[in-house]
């Protein structure tokens, strides 16, 4: 595991880390097992209301730092796996 990936395990998350993690979600989403996808969605989404005019979604904010660290770490691991192929 690279030094950058290890840094995410310390939970020292910056605004840039958050931005990068969410930009990289699409990149590793396909590599996740359905169970992992489901767990991430349940951690992020608190409530969804479907209306005629659109969808209202409430996101969970508590524990977001932990989730971002996990997403960033997963993105980093996937990037390293792809690079080693």
C-alpha positions in Angstrom: 0.0 0.0 0.0 1.4 3.4 -1.0 2.1 6.2 1.5 -0.8 8.2 0.1 -3.3 5.3 0.8 -1.9 4.9 4.3 -2.5 8.6 5.0 -6.2 8.1 4.6 -6.3 5.6 7.4 -5.3 8.4 9.8 -8.6 10.2 9.1 -6.8 13.5 8.4 -9.2 14.6 5.7 -9.0 17.9 3.9 -11.6 19.6 1.6 -9.4 18.5 -1.3 -9.6 14.9 -0.2 -13.4 15.1 -0.1 -13.5 16.6 -3.6 -11.1 13.9 -5.0 -13.0 11.1 -3.3 -16.3 12.0 -4.8 -14.7 12.7 -8.2 -13.2 9.2 -8.1 -16.4 7.4 -7.0 -17.4 6.6 -10.6 -13.9 5.2 -11.3 -14.1 2.4 -8.7 -17.9 2.0 -8.4 -17.8 -0.8 -11.0 -15.1 -2.6 -9.1 -17.2 -2.8 -5.9 -19.3 -5.8 -5.0 -23.0 -5.2 -4.8 -22.9 -5.5 -1.0 -20.2 -2.8 -0.8 -22.3 -0.5 -3.1 -25.4 -1.1 -0.9 -23.5 -0.3 2.3 -22.0 2.9 0.9 -25.4 4.1 -0.3 -26.9 3.3 3.1 -24.1 5.3 4.8 -24.7 8.3 2.6 -28.4 8.5 2.1 -30.8 9.1 5.0 -34.1 9.6 3.1 -35.5 9.6 -0.4 -38.8 11.1 -1.4 -40.1 10.7 -5.0 -42.4 13.4 -6.1 -44.1 14.3 -9.4 -41.7 17.3 -9.7 -38.5 15.3 -8.9 -36.7 13.6 -6.2 -35.7 14.9 -2.7 -32.8 13.3 -1.0 -31.5 13.8 2.5 -27.9 12.8 3.0 -26.4 11.7 6.3 -23.7 14.1 7.5 -22.7 12.4 10.8 -19.7 10.2 10.2 -19.0 11.7 6.9 -15.4 12.1 7.7 -15.1 8.3 8.2 -16.9 7.6 5.0 -14.8 10.0 3.0 -11.6 8.4 4.4 -13.0 5.0 3.4 -14.0 6.1 -0.1 -10.6 7.8 -0.6 -8.8 4.7 0.6 -10.9 2.5 -1.7 -10.2 4.8 -4.7 -6.5 4.8 -3.9 -6.5 1.0 -3.7 -8.3 0.5 -7.0 -6.0 3.0 -8.7 -3.0 1.0 -7.4 -4.5 -2.3 -8.5 -5.2 -1.0 -12.0 -1.7 0.4 -12.3 -0.2 -2.9 -11.3 -2.0 -4.8 -14.1 
